[in-house]
Amino acid sequence: MLDGRYRVDARIAVGGMATVYRALDTRLDRVLALKVMHPTLAADAAFVERFIREAKSVARLAHPNVVQVFDQGTDGSYVYLAMEYVAGCTLRDVLRERGALQPRAALDILEPVLAALGAAHRAGFVHRDMKPENVLIGDDGRVKVADFGLVRSVDTVTSTTGVVLGTVSYLAPEQIEQGTTDPRVDVYACGVVLYEILTGEKPHPGDSPAQVLYRHINEDVPPPSALVPGLPYGLDELVASATARNPDIRPSDAVALLAQVREARAGLTDEQLDALPPQALSAERDMAEDRTSVIPRSLTVPRPLPVDEEEDSARAVVQHTSRLQAPPVPPRRSRRLLLTVIAAVLVLCGVGAGVWYINSGQFTKVPPLLSKTEAQARERLQKAGLDVGVRRAYDDTVQRGHVISTDPAPGARIRDHDSVTLTVSLGPETVNVPDLAGRPLDKARALLKADGLEPGMVTREFSEDVGRGSVIRTTPQAGTKRHAGAAIAIVVSKGSPIDVPDVTGDDVDSARQTLTEAGLKVKIAAQQVNSEYDKGMVARQSPGDGSQAAEGDTVTLTISKGPEMVEVPDVVGSGVDDAKRTLEAAGFKVDEDRGLLGLFGDTVKKQSVDGGERAPKGSTITITIR
């Protein structure tokens, strides 16, 4: 029993900063999660302050996609948070179990995550530790963001002397280099998470946290379609926008990224959204990256291993440099110490099979993979019982998407189930944007891919000179040098503009003929409306008179049900002003007939449609005044 109130029932997860338990609030009789700081850390005032800041920050975020914080307190040496309990799993669990997900599922997860972060950003907070471990997926399908343990107010000083807090696989370049954070670091992390959901892999793998950090600073996140052929370029653009190394060209916060996500989803077909992902990669890959790593100031100082890889909540402490030039390599003494620790753990746990495997496991040879496509190389390695790692590099001679080299080299003796790292070509480091003017869109896209570039966003505009469906220009323009894999925006012709004729008030057959002769298609709206026009006539059109359209565009016609019939009020005997107000309120126009005898009169003696009868709404009622 904690604090005389919370009955601890089971341990859920253990991390570097805290342990999470399922518990029962005996006062309110509800199940919740208790996050209890490790007692050794509770003596550190800075850790306690950060821990309590999580409670105060999240308590201010009343959002359905944020894990609620109910209470915060201390009990002796224990400092705790009482939080909403979400029965289900983390996004990391899903990725380990299933690998890459369909685009629809990826966006269905990302949108509520961005909604939660958007609420935090607009409230003035940055999460700073977004990753799949902090995305909870309930048994009922709800998605919630957890662990605001690194949350910090946007308007507070965000740089610290010599350290950065976060998780190496999801740190934005400016976090690593300057230690500064604003909402755009969460945007960057979400872009990395989206890449991981779509491909089943992290964009910047590495043998050590330092290598991962180096690649985040010096390498762009590759397009997901480079790893999963067939993914629509709209998703490539989304990842590229969110993970731009220059924070000034990223979306300003999660709300802006959410708008881009919804726009991208609207541009995808059902077939693209539901395209099946490739077979999930080994769940054991990149375990070193999954952990929120701790990089000491001196790598010769050993550190304790994380208690539990399932709860990735240790905080990365990264020594600042003006720029990482190369990943540091741990001294041999540290490696020996690590092997000693592993051996000791195996002995203490009695893992006889594991010790036997280390001493006398089976061996195989790395198959020849040079110049194979990445998919072919993966298939051969998996058939050989070997795990796969991938890194990417520019190469002037090896075709984009093909293997440049392997580590270990082909023919090398390697243990079964060990990992082989493929170096896959990104093509030449820079290529010239081809001249696509006048080419059909599908041909232009094929030419861009053949040159190692990616078709980007397509916009359309009228052109008197370029035929409908052909390219007018590209951005950047032809001849410009760009990195291989860069997205090129394309402007496509809608053909010469057509002035849309006005067919309102015409019968349907006449309207259809007029529009068809102008080169336009016709669609009849399912619902009809009351209007001033007779029944069966065109009540309105979209686009309307004065608009311009391209040849083959569709004009939607809405058909009239005839005027709406309204009962006419009886205003005989009423004063003129009262009679007019009454008739106009009923929807009629009013005309006065005074004649010579009514010039100075003020009483209605007669009305053109008798009171109680029905007349078209909007028609004119004439009142005779005497």
Beta strands, then each sheet from edge to edge (+ up, - down):
strand 1: 6-14
strand 2: 18-25
strand 3: 30-37
strand 4: 69-75
strand 5: 78-84
strand 6: 88-90
strand 7: 125-126
strand 8: 135-138
strand 9: 143-145
strand 10: 152-153
strand 11: 363-365
strand 12: 387-393
strand 13: 403-407
strand 14: 413-415
strand 15: 419-425
strand 16: 430-432
strand 17: 454-461
strand 18: 471-475
strand 19: 481-483
strand 20: 487-493
strand 21: 497-499
strand 22: 521-524
strand 23: 538-542
strand 24: 548-550
strand 25: 554-559
strand 26: 565-567
strand 27: 589-593
strand 28: 604-607
strand 29: 614-616
strand 30: 620-625
sheet 1: 1+ 2- 3+ 5- 4+
sheet 2: 6+ 8- 9+
sheet 3: 7+ 10-
sheet 4: 11+ 14-
sheet 5: 12+ 15+ 13-
sheet 6: 16+ 19-
sheet 7: 17+ 20+ 18-
sheet 8: 21+ 24-
sheet 9: 22+ 25+ 23-
sheet 10: 26+ 29-
sheet 11: 27+ 30+ 28-
end
